[in-house]
Amino acid sequence: MSELKPCPFCGGGASIKRSHDDDMTLWIKIECNKCGATTRGNWCREDCPLFYQERRDEWNTRTPQWQPNAEEVLMKLKRLWDAGWFTSDDRNCITFNSIMDSLPTPPKEQP
């Protein structure tokens, strides 16, 4: 049996919530104990360990997050820097200044 991962939104702990319909159908969902984020409710007629594992797997599955390409981001910043898009306050920041000056000249963007 796998443990529940922390909430993907707030990092809070999660737990399995159980409820029954009027006809005694069992409904379960995984819910964050902090922010209340939930999986969709699922039902079954009997208390089955496999059913619980499927719900845990559903909660624990994370879509890979988009990660920017650092080189592309720095090149775009360099173009903006060279074009004068930063204020004098930005240009006076020693750390920012040294980062921008250390970047190679970016290739020209293709139309």
C-alpha contacts under 8 A as a table, 3 or more apart, distances in Angstrom:
res1	aa1	res2	aa2	distance
1	M	53	Q	6.77
2	S	53	Q	7.39
2	S	56	R	7.15
3	E	56	R	7.54
4	L	13	G	7.90
4	L	14	A	6.44
4	L	15	S	7.41
4	L	56	R	6.24
4	L	59	W	7.20
4	L	60	N	6.29
5	K	13	G	7.46
5	K	14	A	7.32
5	K	59	W	7.48
5	K	60	N	5.56
6	P	11	G	4.95
6	P	12	G	5.41
6	P	13	G	5.02
6	P	14	A	6.28
6	P	32	C	7.91
7	C	10	C	5.67
7	C	11	G	4.53
7	C	12	G	5.16
7	C	13	G	6.24
7	C	14	A	6.51
7	C	32	C	5.93
7	C	37	A	7.60
8	P	11	G	5.90
8	P	62	R	7.80
9	F	37	A	7.84
10	C	34	K	7.50
10	C	35	C	6.79
12	G	32	C	6.18
12	G	33	N	6.35
12	G	34	K	5.30
12	G	35	C	7.34
13	G	32	C	5.85
13	G	33	N	5.69
13	G	34	K	6.95
14	A	30	I	6.62
14	A	31	E	5.44
14	A	32	C	4.22
14	A	33	N	5.37
15	S	30	I	5.65
15	S	31	E	5.62
15	S	32	C	6.56
15	S	33	N	6.86
16	I	28	I	6.71
16	I	29	K	5.85
16	I	30	I	4.59
16	I	31	E	6.37
17	K	28	I	5.48
17	K	29	K	5.41
17	K	30	I	6.01
17	K	31	E	6.69
18	R	26	L	7.01
18	R	27	W	5.73
18	R	28	I	4.55
18	R	29	K	6.88
19	S	26	L	5.95
19	S	27	W	5.18
19	S	28	I	6.41
20	H	23	D	7.63
20	H	24	M	5.10
20	H	25	T	5.33
20	H	26	L	4.71
20	H	27	W	5.86
21	D	24	M	4.96
21	D	25	T	5.21
21	D	26	L	6.81
21	D	27	W	7.55
22	D	25	T	7.42
24	M	45	R	7.98
25	T	43	W	6.57
25	T	44	C	6.33
25	T	45	R	5.45
26	L	43	W	5.38
26	L	44	C	5.46
26	L	45	R	6.03
26	L	46	E	7.08
26	L	47	D	7.57
27	W	41	G	6.19
27	W	42	N	5.40
27	W	43	W	4.27
27	W	44	C	6.64
28	I	41	G	5.63
28	I	42	N	5.56
28	I	43	W	6.38
29	K	38	T	6.64
29	K	39	T	5.62
29	K	40	R	6.19
29	K	41	G	4.82
29	K	42	N	6.45
29	K	55	R	6.97
30	I	38	T	5.49
30	I	39	T	5.49
30	I	55	R	7.05
30	I	56	R	7.36
30	I	59	W	6.68
31	E	36	G	5.80
31	E	37	A	5.66
31	E	38	T	4.32
31	E	39	T	6.76
32	C	35	C	5.83
32	C	36	G	4.76
32	C	37	A	5.26
32	C	38	T	6.41
33	N	36	G	5.95
39	T	58	E	7.61
39	T	59	W	6.56
44	C	47	D	7.32
44	C	51	F	7.72
47	D	51	F	7.78
48	C	51	F	5.34
48	C	52	Y	6.77
49	P	52	Y	5.17
49	P	53	Q	6.28
50	L	53	Q	4.99
50	L	54	E	6.22
51	F	54	E	5.19
51	F	55	R	6.49
52	Y	55	R	5.13
52	Y	56	R	6.24
53	Q	56	R	4.96
53	Q	57	D	6.07
54	E	57	D	5.08
54	E	58	E	6.16
55	R	58	E	4.98
55	R	59	W	6.30
56	R	59	W	5.15
56	R	60	N	6.03
57	D	60	N	5.03
57	D	61	T	6.01
58	E	61	T	5.46
59	W	62	R	7.88
68	P	72	E	7.80
68	P	73	V	7.16
69	N	72	E	5.41
69	N	73	V	6.36
70	A	73	V	5.12
70	A	74	L	6.13
71	E	74	L	5.18
71	E	75	M	6.10
72	E	75	M	5.08
72	E	76	K	6.19
73	V	76	K	5.20
73	V	77	L	6.22
74	L	77	L	5.00
74	L	78	K	6.08
74	L	103	L	7.65
75	M	78	K	4.97
75	M	79	R	6.29
75	M	103	L	7.63
75	M	105	T	7.96
75	M	106	P	5.68
76	K	79	R	5.11
76	K	80	L	6.33
77	L	80	L	5.08
77	L	81	W	5.98
77	L	100	M	7.73
78	K	81	W	4.87
78	K	82	D	6.02
78	K	100	M	6.03
78	K	103	L	7.03
78	K	105	T	7.56
78	K	106	P	7.17
79	R	82	D	5.15
79	R	83	A	6.07
79	R	106	P	6.97
80	L	83	A	5.00
80	L	84	G	6.32
80	L	85	W	5.30
80	L	86	F	7.27
81	W	84	G	5.30
81	W	85	W	5.83
81	W	86	F	6.09
81	W	100	M	7.27
82	D	85	W	7.68
84	G	87	T	7.72
86	F	89	D	7.94
86	F	90	D	5.79
86	F	91	R	6.67
87	T	90	D	5.20
87	T	91	R	6.35
88	S	91	R	4.91
88	S	92	N	6.08
89	D	92	N	5.12
89	D	93	C	6.68
90	D	93	C	5.49
90	D	96	F	7.23
90	D	97	N	7.85
91	R	94	I	7.72
91	R	96	F	7.29
91	R	97	N	5.94
92	N	97	N	7.00
93	C	96	F	5.39
93	C	97	N	5.86
94	I	97	N	4.99
94	I	98	S	6.03
95	T	98	S	5.24
95	T	99	I	6.25
96	F	99	I	5.19
96	F	100	M	6.19
97	N	100	M	5.27
97	N	101	D	6.06
98	S	101	D	5.14
98	S	102	S	6.08
99	I	102	S	5.27
99	I	103	L	6.68
100	M	103	L	5.53
101	D	104	P	7.98
